[in-house]
Each structure stands twice: as structure tokens, then as C-alpha cells.
Amino acid sequence: MARILTVAPEAARGPRRLLVRQARREYGGGVPGMLNVLLPDLQLAAAVSWLYQHLHLRRRSPLTRLQREMLATVVNGRVGGAP
């Protein structure tokens, strides 16, 4: 089993605490599990955030809505997410 460094939202301090607070506002009180993995390395978190926004949230996204849904379905299945 791989050992992946994580930071629990309750244990976040400094700038990480601000990111957790922002995520809770965006996701209706919950914190996505991916944030726990990204919190230890803020440079990685910034890069992943930029990539996600670039592919999914900008007005002229290079992916169609169907492609975004397909990508989300595959990723959800790979990480063992809920159906």
C-alpha cells in the first residue's frame, strides 16, 4: 500500500488553513479528498488548480461538456469514488 502524505483539514495551519476555508465555502461545507493530498505541497496544489481551471472552468475550454463528464467518470472510477 502506498504511503501518501496528507494533511487533515482540521490540522491545516497558515496558508493551508485559508485554502481549507475557501474549499469549504465552494463545496458547501465539505472538503474534497483531493485537497487532503494536495495540501502538503502548495506548489503542486497551485499547478493542479491551474490545470483544472484551464481544462474545466474557463469559457473556451478545449474540452466539450461530454469530454469533461467522461473524464470525471473515469477519474472517479480509478480513485474508487461513489457511483
TIBA-695763 format. One line per field, with one value per residue: residue in three letters; chain; x, y, z of N, C-alpha, C in turn. Coordinates in nm, 2 decimals. Atoms other than C-alpha are relative to their C-alpha. Layout:
! TIBA-695763
rolo <- c(ALA / ...);
marlum <- c(A / ...);
n_xx <- c(X / ...);
n_yy <- c(Y / ...);
n_zz <- c(Z / ...);
ca_xx <- c(X / ...);
ca_yy <- c(Y / ...);
ca_zz <- c(Z / ...);
c_xx <- c(X / ...);
c_yy <- c(Y / ...);
c_zz <- c(Z / ...);
! end
This chain:
! TIBA-695763
rolo <- c(MET / ALA / ARG / ILE / LEU / THR / VAL / ALA / PRO / GLU / ALA / ALA / ARG / GLY / PRO / ARG / ARG / LEU / LEU / VAL / ARG / GLN / ALA / ARG / ARG / GLU / TYR / GLY / GLY / GLY / VAL / PRO / GLY / MET / LEU / ASN / VAL / LEU / LEU / PRO / ASP / LEU / GLN / LEU / ALA / ALA / ALA / VAL / SER / TRP / LEU / TYR / GLN / HIS / LEU / HIS / LEU / ARG / ARG / ARG / SER / PRO / LEU / THR / ARG / LEU / GLN / ARG / GLU / MET / LEU / ALA / THR / VAL / VAL / ASN / GLY / ARG / VAL / GLY / GLY / ALA / PRO);
marlum <- c(A / A / A / A / A / A / A / A / A / A / A / A / A / A / A / A / A / A / A / A / A / A / A / A / A / A / A / A / A / A / A / A / A / A / A / A / A / A / A / A / A / A / A / A / A / A / A / A / A / A / A / A / A / A / A / A / A / A / A / A / A / A / A / A / A / A / A / A / A / A / A / A / A / A / A / A / A / A / A / A / A / A / A);
n_xx <- c(0.08 / -0.08 / 0.01 / 0.01 / 0.01 / 0.12 / 0.02 / 0.14 / 0.05 / 0.00 / -0.14 / -0.06 / -0.04 / -0.05 / 0.07 / 0.08 / 0.13 / 0.08 / 0.04 / 0.10 / 0.12 / 0.05 / 0.06 / 0.13 / 0.10 / 0.03 / 0.06 / 0.11 / -0.04 / -0.09 / -0.14 / -0.03 / -0.12 / -0.12 / -0.06 / -0.08 / -0.12 / -0.07 / -0.04 / -0.14 / -0.08 / 0.08 / -0.04 / 0.08 / 0.14 / 0.02 / -0.01 / 0.12 / 0.11 / -0.01 / 0.03 / 0.15 / 0.07 / -0.02 / 0.08 / 0.14 / 0.08 / 0.00 / 0.11 / -0.04 / -0.07 / -0.03 / 0.08 / 0.14 / 0.07 / 0.00 / -0.14 / -0.02 / 0.07 / -0.07 / -0.12 / 0.04 / 0.04 / -0.12 / -0.08 / 0.08 / -0.01 / -0.14 / -0.03 / 0.09 / 0.10 / 0.14 / 0.07);
n_yy <- c(-0.12 / -0.12 / -0.10 / -0.14 / -0.10 / -0.08 / -0.09 / -0.01 / -0.14 / -0.06 / -0.02 / -0.10 / -0.12 / -0.10 / -0.01 / 0.12 / -0.02 / -0.08 / 0.09 / 0.09 / -0.09 / -0.03 / 0.12 / 0.03 / -0.09 / 0.04 / 0.13 / 0.02 / 0.05 / 0.11 / -0.01 / 0.11 / 0.08 / -0.04 / -0.11 / 0.06 / 0.04 / -0.12 / -0.10 / 0.00 / -0.06 / -0.11 / -0.03 / 0.10 / -0.04 / -0.11 / 0.05 / 0.08 / -0.09 / -0.07 / 0.09 / 0.03 / -0.12 / -0.02 / 0.10 / 0.02 / -0.12 / -0.13 / -0.01 / 0.07 / 0.12 / 0.09 / 0.12 / -0.01 / 0.04 / 0.15 / 0.04 / -0.03 / 0.10 / 0.13 / -0.01 / 0.01 / 0.13 / 0.09 / -0.03 / 0.04 / 0.14 / 0.03 / -0.03 / 0.07 / -0.10 / 0.04 / 0.00);
n_zz <- c(0.00 / 0.01 / -0.11 / 0.05 / -0.10 / 0.00 / -0.11 / -0.03 / -0.01 / -0.14 / -0.04 / 0.09 / -0.06 / 0.09 / 0.13 / 0.02 / -0.06 / 0.08 / 0.11 / -0.05 / -0.02 / 0.13 / 0.06 / -0.07 / 0.06 / 0.14 / 0.01 / -0.09 / -0.13 / 0.01 / 0.06 / 0.08 / -0.04 / 0.07 / -0.06 / -0.11 / 0.07 / 0.06 / -0.10 / -0.04 / 0.10 / 0.05 / 0.14 / 0.07 / -0.01 / 0.09 / 0.14 / 0.02 / 0.01 / 0.13 / 0.10 / -0.01 / 0.05 / 0.14 / 0.07 / -0.03 / -0.05 / 0.08 / 0.09 / 0.13 / -0.04 / 0.11 / -0.01 / 0.01 / -0.12 / 0.00 / -0.04 / -0.14 / -0.07 / 0.01 / -0.08 / -0.14 / -0.03 / 0.00 / -0.12 / -0.12 / -0.01 / -0.04 / -0.15 / -0.09 / -0.05 / 0.00 / 0.13);
ca_xx <- c(0.00 / 0.14 / 0.21 / 0.08 / 0.14 / -0.18 / -0.29 / -0.63 / -0.84 / -0.86 / -0.48 / -0.42 / -0.23 / -0.13 / -0.20 / -0.33 / -0.60 / -0.71 / -0.73 / -0.94 / -1.18 / -1.21 / -1.28 / -1.55 / -1.72 / -1.70 / -1.81 / -2.09 / -1.91 / -1.72 / -1.36 / -1.28 / -1.04 / -0.81 / -0.74 / -0.60 / -0.34 / -0.25 / -0.22 / 0.13 / 0.28 / 0.14 / 0.33 / 0.17 / -0.17 / -0.13 / -0.03 / -0.32 / -0.56 / -0.44 / -0.47 / -0.83 / -0.94 / -0.78 / -0.95 / -1.28 / -1.38 / -1.28 / -1.53 / -1.34 / -1.24 / -1.06 / -1.29 / -1.65 / -1.91 / -1.93 / -1.55 / -1.54 / -1.81 / -1.63 / -1.30 / -1.48 / -1.63 / -1.30 / -1.12 / -1.40 / -1.38 / -1.00 / -0.99 / -1.28 / -1.53 / -1.90 / -2.12);
ca_yy <- c(0.00 / 0.34 / 0.59 / 0.93 / 1.23 / 1.40 / 1.69 / 1.67 / 1.98 / 2.02 / 2.01 / 2.27 / 2.58 / 2.91 / 2.94 / 2.58 / 2.68 / 2.95 / 2.70 / 2.47 / 2.76 / 2.85 / 2.49 / 2.45 / 2.76 / 2.64 / 2.28 / 2.35 / 2.27 / 1.97 / 1.93 / 1.72 / 1.43 / 1.55 / 1.86 / 1.64 / 1.51 / 1.85 / 2.04 / 1.92 / 2.06 / 2.41 / 2.44 / 2.11 / 2.23 / 2.55 / 2.36 / 2.12 / 2.40 / 2.59 / 2.28 / 2.20 / 2.56 / 2.57 / 2.25 / 2.27 / 2.62 / 2.87 / 2.99 / 2.85 / 2.52 / 2.28 / 2.00 / 1.96 / 1.91 / 1.54 / 1.51 / 1.67 / 1.43 / 1.13 / 1.24 / 1.28 / 0.94 / 0.77 / 0.95 / 0.88 / 0.51 / 0.50 / 0.65 / 0.43 / 0.71 / 0.67 / 0.58);
ca_zz <- c(0.00 / -0.10 / 0.17 / 0.06 / 0.27 / 0.36 / 0.58 / 0.75 / 0.72 / 1.10 / 1.12 / 0.85 / 0.96 / 0.80 / 0.42 / 0.42 / 0.66 / 0.43 / 0.14 / 0.35 / 0.44 / 0.08 / -0.03 / 0.24 / 0.10 / -0.26 / -0.18 / 0.07 / 0.39 / 0.28 / 0.18 / -0.12 / -0.05 / -0.32 / -0.12 / 0.17 / -0.08 / -0.23 / 0.10 / 0.19 / -0.13 / -0.21 / -0.54 / -0.66 / -0.54 / -0.74 / -1.06 / -1.02 / -0.96 / -1.27 / -1.48 / -1.36 / -1.42 / -1.76 / -1.87 / -1.70 / -1.58 / -1.85 / -2.10 / -2.41 / -2.26 / -2.50 / -2.38 / -2.46 / -2.19 / -2.28 / -2.26 / -1.92 / -1.80 / -1.94 / -1.78 / -1.44 / -1.47 / -1.55 / -1.27 / -1.02 / -1.11 / -1.08 / -0.73 / -0.61 / -0.58 / -0.52 / -0.82);
c_xx <- c(0.09 / -0.03 / 0.00 / -0.02 / -0.12 / -0.01 / -0.16 / -0.04 / 0.00 / 0.14 / 0.07 / 0.03 / 0.05 / -0.07 / -0.08 / -0.14 / -0.09 / -0.06 / -0.12 / -0.13 / -0.06 / -0.07 / -0.13 / -0.11 / -0.05 / -0.08 / -0.11 / 0.03 / 0.09 / 0.13 / 0.03 / 0.13 / 0.13 / 0.08 / 0.09 / 0.14 / 0.08 / 0.05 / 0.15 / 0.09 / -0.08 / 0.03 / -0.07 / -0.15 / -0.03 / 0.00 / -0.13 / -0.12 / 0.00 / -0.05 / -0.15 / -0.07 / 0.02 / -0.08 / -0.15 / -0.08 / 0.00 / -0.10 / 0.03 / 0.08 / 0.03 / -0.08 / -0.15 / -0.06 / 0.00 / 0.14 / 0.03 / -0.08 / 0.06 / 0.13 / -0.03 / -0.04 / 0.12 / 0.08 / -0.07 / 0.01 / 0.14 / 0.04 / -0.10 / -0.11 / -0.14 / -0.06 / -0.09);
c_yy <- c(0.12 / 0.09 / 0.14 / 0.10 / 0.08 / 0.10 / 0.00 / 0.14 / 0.06 / 0.03 / 0.11 / 0.13 / 0.10 / 0.01 / -0.12 / 0.02 / 0.09 / -0.07 / -0.09 / 0.08 / 0.03 / -0.12 / -0.03 / 0.10 / -0.04 / -0.13 / -0.02 / -0.06 / -0.12 / 0.03 / -0.12 / -0.08 / 0.03 / 0.11 / -0.05 / -0.04 / 0.12 / 0.09 / 0.00 / 0.07 / 0.11 / 0.03 / -0.10 / 0.04 / 0.12 / -0.04 / -0.08 / 0.09 / 0.08 / -0.09 / -0.03 / 0.12 / 0.02 / -0.10 / 0.00 / 0.13 / 0.12 / -0.01 / -0.08 / -0.12 / -0.09 / -0.13 / 0.04 / -0.04 / -0.15 / -0.05 / 0.02 / -0.11 / -0.14 / 0.00 / -0.01 / -0.14 / -0.10 / 0.02 / -0.05 / -0.16 / -0.05 / 0.02 / -0.07 / 0.08 / -0.07 / 0.00 / 0.12);
c_zz <- c(0.00 / 0.12 / -0.06 / 0.11 / -0.01 / 0.12 / 0.02 / 0.01 / 0.14 / 0.04 / -0.08 / 0.08 / -0.10 / -0.13 / -0.03 / 0.06 / -0.08 / -0.12 / 0.04 / 0.02 / -0.13 / -0.06 / 0.07 / -0.05 / -0.14 / 0.00 / 0.11 / 0.13 / 0.01 / -0.06 / -0.09 / 0.04 / -0.07 / 0.07 / 0.12 / -0.06 / -0.05 / 0.11 / 0.04 / -0.10 / -0.07 / -0.15 / -0.09 / 0.00 / -0.10 / -0.15 / -0.03 / -0.02 / -0.13 / -0.11 / 0.00 / -0.05 / -0.15 / -0.08 / 0.02 / 0.02 / -0.10 / -0.11 / -0.13 / 0.03 / -0.12 / 0.00 / -0.01 / 0.13 / 0.02 / 0.04 / 0.14 / 0.09 / -0.01 / 0.08 / 0.15 / 0.03 / 0.01 / 0.13 / 0.13 / 0.02 / 0.04 / 0.15 / 0.09 / 0.06 / 0.00 / -0.14 / -0.03);
! end
